[in-house]
Amino acid sequence: MPIPYDIPDAPQVLDRREGPYGEVVLRRHGELLQIIANGCFLMDTSDGRSERLLVDAARDALDDRPAPDLLIGGLGVGFSLAHAAADPRWGEVTVVERERAVIDWHLDGPLAALSGPALADPRTKIVETDLLDYVNETCDTFDAVCLDIDNGPGWTVTEGNDSLYSAAGLASCARVLRPGGVLAVWSAQPSPEFEGTMGNAGFQQVRTEEIQVARGVPDVVHLAVRPG
């Protein structure tokens, strides 16, 4: 008979939940924690460099206004939030996350080790809702908006996210930006078409910054400024 044995490299599922947008899974693979949504790999705790550069690119594109307020779309594994909260130059940092499971993993789960200090920061606020609903309904405004909820405008986690990257969705993002505010969108690959959509939505100074990775096509941050 076969001899039972363990496969050391096999991912271990830590939590699996069915949410309003499908299945979300947190698993451990060696020392890494990974988030999987509807069978699609989203992110892990291996690096975080591109998430940190997303936040820095938005900050550096702003003028010298004091304590700018930041809206982050997507909590993920917490790299963007942790980096923003560690920077005293930011004012309030609001994170919109639609998956209750992801929030729980940060509040009292395995991801708390990454985001604990940031969540304890009085500048931090977590809002549990869909980002598109939030930017359409909130009365709050921000100096910068950083979006990291998909693998890019052309590679979304759910079909409903497509509308966020349309001209109408980007106009909703512009609605919550103060004059001269910056929109920064992370993507796993460049998208000249999305650059054009940003311009059609009324944004100015549209550009793309590459983030070098170990292998393959560089990640990018799409940047644009709301006129005013």
Order of alpha helices (4+ residues) and beta strands (2+ residues): beta-beta-beta-beta-alpha-beta-alpha-beta-alpha-alpha-beta-alpha-beta-alpha-beta-alpha-beta-beta
